[in-house]
């Protein structure tokens, strides 16, 4: 069973930074496509960033230039570095992974950006 454990959320002022972490167990990180999603009340879940197994990275237009995702395969951890945060970035952020055609999700971590 693949398990994802997230951390790093919190309350920050606009313009601040946070780094989210997602630790993967039950499989090797390098074998799986990974993604970061976010969801705020009343809105559908939105793709923030994704990485393919081949290393292709895609960002949502709304975060491009501010957010960066990376992998540390030795630690089985993926990161989402969030800079220049805006109030509209406020959401629950989720890590996900795909293995053997099954989709796994982390528990989510709350990010709140004050004006």
C-alpha positions, 0 to 999 in steps of 0.5 A, spaced: 500 500 500 502 506 497 502 512 503 503 519 502 504 523 508 504 531 507 507 537 512 509 544 511 502 548 511 500 554 515 498 561 515 503 566 512 502 573 510 502 575 502 508 575 499 511 570 504 513 563 502 512 555 505 515 549 503 510 543 503 513 536 503 510 529 501 513 523 504 512 516 500 512 509 503 510 503 500 513 504 493 519 507 490 518 515 488 522 514 482 517 509 479 511 514 480 508 520 476 507 525 482 502 531 482 500 537 487 493 539 487 489 544 491 482 545 493 478 551 496 471 551 498 466 551 493 471 550 487 473 543 484 480 540 485 486 544 481 492 541 479 498 545 481 504 542 479 505 535 476 512 531 474 512 525 470 516 519 471 520 521 465 521 528 469 517 532 465 514 538 470 508 542 468 505 548 472 498 551 472 499 558 469 496 561 476 503 559 480 508 559 474 514 562 476 512 562 483 512 555 485 517 549 484 516 542 485 522 537 486 524 530 488 529 527 492 529 520 490 533 518 496 529 520 501 522 518 497 520 525 498 517 530 493 517 538 495 513 544 493 516 550 494 511 556 494 514 563 494 510 570 493 504 567 496 497 570 494 491 570 498 488 566 492 493 561 494 489 559 500 487 552 499 488 545 502 494 542 498 494 535 496 500 530 494 498 524 489 501 519 486 500 513 481 502 506 481 499 500 478 494 504 475 491 506 482 491 513 484 493 515 492 492 521 495 495 524 501 491 527 507 492 534 505 495 540 508 492 547 509 495 553 506 492 560 508 495 566 506 493 573 509 492 579 505 
